[in-house]
Amino acid sequence: MTRPLRGGPFRSSIAVVGGLWLIWRHGEERAERDLAIKTAALLPLIAWTPFFPALAAPGTGVEDEPGHQPRIAGVPANLVPAALVPAIAWLGYLLHRRGL
């Protein structure tokens, strides 16, 4: 039985495209450019964070059927990009703040 997509891939794609547009657009002032970079770094956080409350709520999980999701270091594989993508975006923001 196949299940319909629930908007996750679409939401993530919008966050990526929106972030790229914010980074590549030309800002007139330094403050405007910094706000665009900060917003671009927050978009992946907004898109990927909803995976994690499911870990804390009793009786819920991040897998439709526990044990069917491949695991990486004991963690369901879908949590790996959910953690890495926002972390990389945050690292990029920190590098931007330091002028690198």
Secondary structure in CASP SS format (residue, H / E / C, confidence):
PFRMAT SS
TARGET T0000
AUTHOR 0000-0000-0000
METHOD secondary structure of the structure
MODEL  1
M C 1.00
T C 1.00
R C 1.00
P C 1.00
L C 1.00
R C 1.00
G C 1.00
G H 1.00
P H 1.00
F H 1.00
R H 1.00
S H 1.00
S H 1.00
I H 1.00
A H 1.00
V H 1.00
V H 1.00
G H 1.00
G H 1.00
L H 1.00
W H 1.00
L H 1.00
I H 1.00
W H 1.00
R C 1.00
H C 1.00
G C 1.00
E C 1.00
E C 1.00
R H 1.00
A H 1.00
E H 1.00
R H 1.00
D H 1.00
L H 1.00
A H 1.00
I H 1.00
K H 1.00
T H 1.00
A H 1.00
A H 1.00
L H 1.00
L H 1.00
P H 1.00
L H 1.00
I H 1.00
A H 1.00
W H 1.00
T H 1.00
P H 1.00
F H 1.00
F C 1.00
P H 1.00
A H 1.00
L H 1.00
A H 1.00
A C 1.00
P C 1.00
G C 1.00
T C 1.00
G C 1.00
V C 1.00
E C 1.00
D C 1.00
E C 1.00
P C 1.00
G C 1.00
H C 1.00
Q C 1.00
P C 1.00
R E 1.00
I E 1.00
A C 1.00
G C 1.00
V E 1.00
P E 1.00
A C 1.00
N C 1.00
L H 1.00
V H 1.00
P H 1.00
A H 1.00
A H 1.00
L H 1.00
V H 1.00
P H 1.00
A H 1.00
I H 1.00
A H 1.00
W H 1.00
L H 1.00
G H 1.00
Y H 1.00
L H 1.00
L H 1.00
H H 1.00
R H 1.00
R C 1.00
G C 1.00
L C 1.00
END
